[in-house]
């Protein structure tokens, strides 16, 4: 892998090892996909470690076009994901599960 891809991920907050793991997830897709997916997850407020863990568990996210990733991230924001955590909103102080957006809209 080129130094540019690693440096870009390092500037987003990933360690050298995390950047290497992220770039190795779907190497046939090229370095742009992992970088774009990671950027969207970080913008949602996930930590670098949480973003990497999610992409390792769900590498299909890397195959989504960048625009689709942005749409999905916006959907999650609208559903209350803020700072990597679900905003706890509901009627009469009801608490929602952290997985609420995903159970209500599994396609997200």
N, C-alpha and C positions, 0 to 999 in steps of 0.2 A: 504494500500500500504506500501511496505517496505521503510525503510529510504534510502536504496541504490539507488532506482530509483529516488527518490526526490532529493537526493544529486547529482546524475549524471546530472539531468536537471538543478539544481541550478548552478552547475559548468559551464554549457553552457550559463548561463546568465538569466535563467528564475527565476522569484520570486517564493516564496513558493506557493502563490495562483495560479500562472500560471502553475507551475509544477503539482499541484493537479488537475487543470482543464484539462491539457493535458493527464494525466494518466487516467482520467475518461472518455475520449472520446470513446474508444472502449475497455472496460475492458476485454472482452473475448479474445482479441488478445494477452494479456500479455504486460508487460512494455517495451519489446524490440522494438516493432513497433513504438510507439510514440517517443521513444528516437531516433531511426534511422531516422525517418521522420524529426524530429526537427533538427537533426544534418545536414541533407542534405540542409534544408532550410536556416539554419544559415550559412553554407558554401557558399551559393549563395549570402550572404550579407544581408539577411533579419534580422530585429531586432527580439528579442524574442517575442515581442507583435505582430508583423506582422506574424511571423511563426505560432503562436498560433491561430490568427484570421483566417489564411488560412486553417489550419487543422480543425478548428471548422466549417468553411463554407464547406469544402470538406473532410469529414472524410473518404471517399473512398480511399484517399491517404494512409491511415494507413493500408489498406489491401494489398497494393502492396508489393511484395517481395523487400527486401532491395536492391538487385542488380538492379531491375527495377527502383527504386527511384534514384539510382546513375546514371543510364543511362539517365533518364529524366532530372536530374539536369545538366548533361553534355550537353545535347541537348540545354537547356536554356542558358548555358554559351556560346555555339557555336553561338547561335542566338543573342548574345549581352547582356544578362543579366549580369550586373556587379555591385556588391555592392548593390543588391536589386533594381537596376534601369536599365532600358534599355539603352544601349549605343546608342547615337544618331548618327547614321551613315546613309548616303544615298547619292544619286547623287546630285551634285550642292548644297550642304548644306540643302537638304530637311530634314525636321524634321519628325521623326517617332513617332507614338503614343506609349505610354508606354505599350499598350497591343499588339503591333506589333508581338512579337513572338507567342503569343497565337492565334492571328487571322490567321497568316500564317501557323502555325502548331498546330491546336487545339488538336491533340492527345497528345501533350506535356502538 
